[in-house]
Amino acid sequence: MAALPPRPTRADAWITLVLLFVSLGSTFAVELVDPVPSVNRDPWPWGYALILAACLPLLWRTAWPCVTALATVLASTLYYRS
């Protein structure tokens, strides 16, 4: 019988939710109040998907810290390179 994956801790869930809220909120704010309106900075749809891909692995940061770090860094790097 296969072992079930570990459940996220309460601290992991709060960290993920707060970071997701701040990341998405700041992205929406930049869209609304763009300091350089001549530059096309529309993050949809891949930008939001990459924000989710960077934040959601944090749910398992306690169980698998290296995998979480790798997934988060890769998604964040792709977000900021685009």
C-alpha atoms as one frame of an Amber mdcrd trajectory, in Angstrom:
protein
   0.000   0.000   0.000   1.408   3.382  -0.997   1.958   5.972   1.671  -0.141
   9.103   1.508   1.677  12.366   0.864   2.137  14.497   3.970  -0.507  17.094
   4.691   0.514  20.745   4.749   0.983  22.237   8.187  -1.107  25.146   9.359
   1.928  27.437   9.152   2.605  26.306   5.572  -0.995  27.070   4.620  -0.887
  30.555   6.145   2.445  31.396   4.527   1.123  30.219   1.160  -2.119  32.189
   1.460  -0.406  35.402   2.559   2.235  35.189  -0.166  -0.388  34.395  -2.795
  -2.536  37.320  -1.644   0.413  39.739  -1.688   1.686  38.504  -5.062  -1.670
  38.633  -6.808  -2.636  41.876  -5.092   0.527  43.659  -6.143   0.119  42.393
  -9.712  -3.448  43.719  -9.844  -2.304  47.039  -8.350   0.411  47.461 -10.976
  -2.146  46.749 -13.697  -4.512  49.389 -12.320  -1.949  52.084 -11.602   0.702
  51.482 -14.224   3.525  54.038 -13.853   4.584  53.488 -17.490   1.356  53.076
 -19.478   3.145  52.946 -22.829   4.741  49.575 -21.990   2.502  46.525 -22.430
   2.749  44.624 -19.129  -0.341  42.466 -19.281   0.511  39.368 -17.163  -2.548
  37.353 -18.166  -2.764  34.341 -18.558   0.771  33.018 -18.070   1.791  35.521
 -15.435  -0.981  34.515 -13.058  -0.340  30.829 -13.715   3.331  31.339 -12.866
   2.415  33.201  -9.672   0.291  30.219  -8.657   3.075  27.819  -9.657   5.504
  29.778  -7.479   3.237  30.019  -4.425   1.387  26.700  -4.253   4.466  24.496
  -3.660   4.946  26.392  -0.401   2.158  24.244   1.038   4.711  21.411   1.259
   7.761  23.419   2.332   8.029  21.531   5.633   7.734  18.066   4.067   9.895
  18.615   0.967  11.941  21.812   1.374  14.373  21.228  -1.530  11.671  20.348
  -4.047   9.609  23.320  -2.869  12.546  25.683  -3.221  13.368  24.411  -6.696
   9.778  24.699  -7.943   9.327  28.167  -6.454  12.612  29.516  -7.803  11.975
  28.107 -11.288   8.459  29.538 -11.513   9.579  32.908 -10.135  12.479  33.065
 -12.570  10.186  32.311 -15.502   7.750  34.987 -14.294  10.381  37.696 -14.073
  12.087  36.724 -17.355   8.855  37.085 -19.330
